[in-house]
């Protein structure tokens, strides 16, 4: 069985239960799993030298819209709030098809990998012109990241009072049928799974109450997780109160959308009662700080959530509302925003990194990931701290304060996805070239 030894890391941040930090440490990998962590380990297999490096668990991205990497910085949406931004982008996204979905996922996942991400979710809630969830899964398999795609949906179009154009909404019975198809075709519930599928109606303002309830019942029958957007901004709260007569947290609870198998994106506007509900029920949150800043949504109460015991992970969100898919930069932004809101001692660099690794794995129900511990999967990021970003740092392990934003090496299931700062699993230049051709075609059509 193939072995890899990561040798002599300057700093090894394990994120284990004790949060051990080791100096000059080694990690032995066999068959996609971590078999030993310590000093002076030996192997007859491949050796990756880690002197001058900080080694961490791979980062975990708990919320993304990969298709949006093809619609960055679109005029008309650059300075809009959430609902106006969506109204600008929906007609463009309606022109996409299977190739656009596949190529944009390749680009988005490669960008994540270069920022140290080994496991990413994706919320695909529109399927124009024959696109399917399978298109993103194929992209993830080519890039080599561990993947948790969610079969999203929109069913209330403009003619029925919803935000999306009617061309992007689907029949609710067919939505549920395709959820079953995608789960049966791709979901793997086992340890070390490279693909798990979730069920994810887009948001309370784009699907019916009945679809939300039926989706929860279907997911639990199939043993998969549930995901949606919730309490993203003040408009979101106002819509919930006007349409449903309650706040988003109460709406979610009434329809079965709380529990350890549920995670919600954003949650910027959760109040104290909703935070307590999420903590009590084990409901997770995908915190997306850069997107929340870009759309002016606000600062999520992450400190309050963490203190209450809510599971919190990070999400880059879509590149049309973030402009980037850099997860280590997202972790730094999460730390800075809590300090802006609560003071300089509100969140440390190490806590933010924990949210980005172990925290995200917990949100996605991946007890087999998120730590450098024997028995866990070998999803590992190696950061070179000999460069200008860390020059003069007294604590190189505080990579979110003074460290690189691009990983040197990245292993997923013990396989090299990034090697010496470059994608090892695909020809990224070719993929970027095709992405730009397709994006120009969309722009010309508009």
C-alpha positions in Angstrom: 0.0 0.0 0.0 1.4 3.4 -1.0 3.0 5.5 1.7 3.8 9.2 1.9 5.8 10.8 4.7 5.6 14.5 5.4 8.9 15.1 7.1 10.2 17.7 9.6 7.5 20.4 9.5 8.5 23.5 11.4 5.0 23.6 12.9 2.3 21.0 12.7 -1.1 22.3 13.8 -3.1 19.1 14.4 -6.5 20.5 15.4 -7.0 17.4 17.4 -9.0 17.4 20.6 -6.0 18.8 22.6 -5.2 21.3 19.8 -1.6 20.0 19.9 1.1 22.0 18.0 4.2 20.1 17.3 7.7 21.3 16.2 9.9 19.4 13.7 7.1 16.8 13.3 6.3 14.1 10.7 3.1 12.7 9.3 2.9 9.2 7.9 0.1 8.5 5.4 -0.9 5.1 4.1 -3.8 4.2 1.8 -5.4 7.7 2.0 -5.4 7.8 5.8 -3.1 9.3 8.5 -1.4 6.4 10.3 1.1 8.1 12.5 2.1 11.6 13.8 5.3 12.2 15.6 9.1 12.6 15.2 11.7 10.5 13.3 9.1 8.5 11.4 10.4 6.3 8.5 9.0 5.2 5.2 10.1 3.5 2.0 7.6 5.5 0.1 7.5 9.1 -1.1 8.9 11.8 1.2 7.6 15.4 1.2 10.1 17.7 2.9 8.3 20.3 5.1 11.2 22.2 6.7 10.3 25.9 6.6 6.6 25.0 6.5 3.5 25.1 8.6 1.3 22.0 8.1 -2.4 22.1 8.8 -5.4 20.1 8.1 -6.9 20.9 4.7 -9.4 23.8 4.9 -13.1 23.0 4.5 -15.5 25.2 2.5 -19.1 24.9 3.7 -20.9 27.1 1.2 -20.2 27.9 -2.5 -21.9 28.5 -5.8 -19.2 27.3 -8.2 -21.0 28.3 -11.4 -20.6 31.9 -10.3 -16.8 31.9 -11.1 -17.9 32.6 -14.6 -19.7 35.8 -13.6 -17.3 37.9 -11.5 -17.5 41.7 -11.3 -20.6 41.9 -13.6 -21.6 45.6 -14.2 -24.9 46.3 -12.6 -24.3 43.9 -9.8 -21.1 45.4 -8.4 -22.8 47.8 -6.0 -26.2 46.2 -5.3 -27.7 44.7 -2.2 -28.7 41.0 -2.3 -32.1 41.2 -4.0 -31.0 43.7 -6.6 -27.8 41.7 -7.2 -29.8 38.6 -7.8 -32.2 40.4 -10.3 -29.1 41.5 -12.3 -27.5 38.0 -12.4 -30.4 35.7 -12.8 -30.9 36.5 -16.6 -27.2 35.9 -17.2 -27.2 32.6 -15.4 -30.2 31.5 -17.4 -28.0 31.4 -20.5 -25.6 28.9 -19.0 -25.5 25.2 -19.9 -23.7 22.0 -19.0 -20.3 23.1 -20.3 -20.5 26.4 -18.4 -21.4 24.6 -15.2 -18.6 22.1 -15.6 -15.8 24.5 -16.5 -16.8 27.1 -13.9 -16.7 24.3 -11.3 -13.2 23.3 -12.4 -12.0 26.9 -12.0 -13.7 27.4 -8.7 -12.4 24.1 -7.2 -8.9 24.8 -8.5 -8.9 28.2 -6.9 -10.0 26.7 -3.6 -7.3 24.0 -3.8 -4.6 26.6 -4.3 -5.9 28.3 -1.1 -5.5 25.1 0.9 -9.0 23.7 0.6 -9.4 19.9 0.5 -13.2 19.6 1.0 -15.8 21.8 -0.5 -19.6 21.9 -0.6 -21.4 23.4 -3.5 -25.0 24.8 -3.6 -26.2 24.4 -7.2 -29.8 25.6 -7.3 -30.3 26.4 -11.0 -30.1 23.9 -13.9 -30.5 25.9 -17.2 -30.4 24.3 -20.6 -29.9 20.7 -19.5 -27.3 21.3 -16.8 -27.2 18.7 -13.9 -25.5 18.3 -10.6 -23.5 15.6 -12.3 -21.6 18.3 -14.2 -20.1 19.7 -11.0 -19.3 16.2 -9.6 -17.4 15.4 -12.8 -15.4 18.6 -12.3 -14.5 17.7 -8.7 -13.4 14.3 -9.7 -11.0 15.8 -12.3 -9.6 18.4 -9.8 -9.4 15.8 -7.0 -11.1 17.6 -4.2 -13.4 15.9 -1.7 -16.9 17.2 -2.6 -20.2 17.7 -1.0 -22.5 19.0 -3.8 -26.1 19.9 -2.9 -29.0 19.6 -5.2 -30.6 23.0 -4.9 -33.8 24.3 -6.5 -36.0 27.2 -7.1 -39.8 26.8 -7.8 -41.3 30.2 -7.4 -40.7 32.5 -10.4 -41.5 36.1 -11.1 -45.0 35.4 -12.3 -45.8 33.9 -8.9 -44.2 36.7 -6.9 -40.7 35.2 -6.6 -37.3 36.8 -7.5 -36.0 34.4 -10.2 -37.2 34.5 -13.8 -39.7 31.8 -14.7 -37.1 30.2 -17.0 -35.0 29.2 -13.9 -37.7 27.6 -11.8 -38.6 23.9 -11.8 -41.7 21.8 -11.1 -41.5 20.7 -7.5 -42.3 17.0 -8.1 -39.5 16.9 -10.7 -37.1 18.6 -8.3 -37.7 15.9 -5.7 -37.3 13.2 -8.4 -34.0 14.5 -9.4 -32.8 14.8 -5.8 -33.5 11.0 -5.5 -31.7 10.3 -8.8 -28.6 12.4 -7.8 -28.4 10.8 -4.3 -28.8 7.2 -5.7 -26.2 7.9 -8.4 -23.5 9.6 -6.3 -23.9 9.7 -2.6 -21.4 7.8 -0.5 -22.1 7.6 3.2 -18.9 5.8 4.2 -15.7 7.1 5.9 -13.4 8.5 3.3 -16.1 9.3 0.9 -15.1 11.5 -2.0 -18.6 12.5 -2.8 -21.6 13.1 -0.6 -24.8 14.6 -1.9 -27.2 17.0 0.0 -30.6 18.4 -0.6 -30.8 22.2 -0.8 -33.8 24.3 -1.8 -32.3 27.7 -2.6 -34.0 29.9 0.0 -37.3 30.5 1.7 -38.0 33.2 -0.8 -37.6 31.1 -3.9 -39.4 27.8 -3.0 -42.7 27.0 -1.4 -43.3 26.0 2.2 -44.4 22.5 0.9 -41.1 22.0 -1.0 -39.1 22.9 2.1 -41.0 20.4 4.2 -40.9 17.7 1.5 -37.2 18.2 1.0 -36.5 17.7 4.7 -38.6 14.5 4.7 -36.8 13.2 1.6 -33.3 14.0 2.9 -34.0 12.2 6.2 -35.4 9.2 4.3 -32.2 9.0 2.3 -29.9 9.8 5.2 -28.4 12.9 3.6 -27.9 16.5 4.9 -30.0 19.6 4.3 -28.7 23.0 3.3 -30.2 26.4 2.4 -29.7 30.2 2.8 -31.1 31.8 5.9 -31.3 35.2 7.6 -28.8 36.7 5.2 -29.7 40.4 5.5 -32.4 42.7 6.6 -34.4 42.2 3.4 -34.4 38.4 4.2 -35.8 39.1 7.7 -38.5 41.4 6.4 -39.6 38.9 3.8 -39.9 36.1 6.3 -41.9 38.3 8.7 -44.2 39.6 6.0 -44.8 36.2 4.2 -44.6 33.7 7.0 -45.4 35.8 10.1 -42.2 34.7 11.9 -38.5 35.1 11.9 -36.4 32.8 9.7 -35.3 30.6 12.6 -38.9 29.8 13.6 -39.8 29.1 10.0 -36.9 26.7 9.7 -37.8 24.9 12.9 -41.5 24.6 11.9 -40.6 22.9 8.6 -38.0 20.5 10.0 -35.0 22.5 9.1 -33.0 22.3 12.3 -30.9 19.4 13.6 -27.4 17.9 13.3 -28.1 17.0 9.6 -28.8 20.7 8.7 -26.6 23.6 8.0 -27.6 27.1 6.9 -25.6 29.7 4.9 -24.9 33.2 6.2 -27.2 33.6 9.3 -26.0 37.2 9.5 -29.2 38.3 11.2 -29.8 35.5 13.7 -31.1 36.8 17.1 -30.3 35.4 20.5 -33.3 33.0 20.5 -32.3 31.6 17.0 -28.7 31.1 18.1 -29.9 29.2 21.2 -32.2 27.1 18.9 -29.3 26.2 16.6 -27.1 25.3 19.6 -29.7 23.2 21.2 -30.6 21.4 17.9 -27.0 20.9 16.6 -27.8 23.0 13.5 -24.7 24.2 11.7 -23.8 27.6 10.1 -21.7 28.4 7.0 -20.2 31.8 7.7 -19.4 33.8 4.5 -17.6 37.0 5.7 -16.3 38.4 2.4 -19.6 37.9 0.6 -21.5 39.5 3.5 -19.2 42.5 3.3 -19.5 42.8 -0.5 -23.3 42.7 -0.4 -23.5 45.0 2.6 -25.4 42.3 4.6 -23.6 42.9 7.9 -21.4 41.0 10.3 -22.6 37.6 11.4 -22.7 37.0 15.2 -20.0 34.3 15.1 -18.6 35.0 18.5 -22.1 34.6 20.0 -22.7 31.5 18.0 -19.4 29.9 19.0 -19.9 30.8 22.7 -23.4 29.2 22.6 -22.0 26.0 21.1 -23.3 26.4 17.5 -21.2 24.5 14.9 -19.7 27.2 12.6 -17.7 26.6 9.4 -16.5 29.0 6.7 -17.8 29.5 3.1 -16.4 31.6 0.3 -19.9 31.8 -1.3 -20.1 32.4 -5.0 -17.5 34.4 -6.9 -20.2 36.7 -8.2 -20.6 38.0 -4.6 -17.1 37.4 -3.3 -15.0 37.9 -6.4 -12.6 35.4 -5.0 -12.6 31.8 -3.8 -9.6 32.0 -1.5 -10.5 30.1 1.7 -7.5 31.0 3.8 -8.2 34.7 3.1 -11.8 34.0 4.1 -10.6 32.7 7.5 -8.6 35.9 8.1 -11.6 38.0 7.1 -13.7 36.1 9.6 -11.2 36.9 12.4 -11.0 40.6 11.4 -14.8 41.1 11.3 -15.3 39.7 14.8 -12.6 42.0 16.0 -14.3 45.0 14.3 -17.6 44.0 16.0 -16.3 42.9 19.4 -12.7 44.1 20.0 -9.2 42.8 19.2 -9.6 39.9 21.6 -12.8 38.6 20.0 -11.2 35.9 17.9 -7.6 34.7 17.6 -5.8 33.5 14.5 -5.8 30.0 15.7 -9.5 30.0 16.5 -10.3 31.3 13.0 -8.1 28.5 11.5 -9.9 26.0 13.7 -13.3 27.2 12.2 -11.8 26.8 8.7 -10.7 23.2 9.3 -12.2 21.2 12.1 -15.2 23.5 12.4 -16.1 23.1 8.7 -15.7 19.3 8.9 -18.1 19.2 11.8 -20.7 21.3 10.0 -20.6 18.9 7.0 -20.8 15.9 9.3 -17.3 14.7 8.4 -15.9 13.2 11.5 -13.2 11.6 9.4 -11.8 14.9 8.3 -10.6 18.2 9.7 -7.7 17.0 11.9 -4.2 15.6 11.6 -4.8 12.6 13.8 -4.1 8.9 13.2 -7.2 7.4 11.7 -8.4 10.5 10.0 -8.3 11.0 6.2 -5.0 12.4 4.8 -6.4 15.8 3.7 -3.4 18.1 4.5 -2.2 21.6 3.5 1.5 22.5 3.6 2.3 26.3 3.8 5.7 27.7 3.0 6.5 30.3 5.6 10.0 31.2 4.2 8.6 33.9 1.9 8.1 37.6 2.2 4.6 37.2 3.8 6.1 35.6 6.9 9.4 37.4 7.0 10.0 38.8 10.5 7.1 36.8 12.0 7.7 35.8 15.6 5.0 33.2 15.4 5.0 31.5 11.9 2.2 29.2 13.1 -0.1 32.2 13.2 -0.5 31.9 9.4 -3.7 34.1 9.3 -1.7 37.0 10.7 1.5 36.8 8.7 1.5 33.9 6.2 0.9 33.0 2.6 -2.5 32.9 1.0 -1.5 30.2 -1.5 -0.6 26.7 -0.4 2.7 25.0 -1.4 1.4 21.5 -1.4 -2.1 20.0 -0.9 -3.0 16.4 -0.3 -6.5 15.0 -0.6 -7.0 11.3 0.5 -3.2 11.2 0.4 -3.0 12.2 -3.3 -1.2 15.4 -4.4 -3.6 17.9 -5.8 -1.2 20.9 -5.6 2.5 20.5 -5.9 5.0 23.3 -5.4 2.3 25.9 -5.7 0.8 24.5 -9.0 -2.2 22.4 -9.7 -1.0 18.8 -10.2 -4.3 17.3 -11.2 -5.3 19.3 -14.3 -4.0 21.8 -16.9 -5.3 24.9 -15.2 -4.1 27.3 -17.9 -6.2 25.4 -20.5 -9.2 25.5 -18.2 -8.9 29.2 -17.5 -8.7 29.9 -21.3 -11.9 28.0 -21.9 -13.6 29.8 -19.0 -12.8 33.2 -20.4 -14.1 32.2 -23.8 -17.4 31.0 -22.3 -17.7 34.1 -20.0 -17.1 36.4 -23.1 -19.9 34.5 -24.9 -22.3 35.2 -22.0 -21.3 38.9 -21.9 -21.9 39.3 -25.6 -25.3 37.6 -25.4 -26.3 40.1 -22.7 
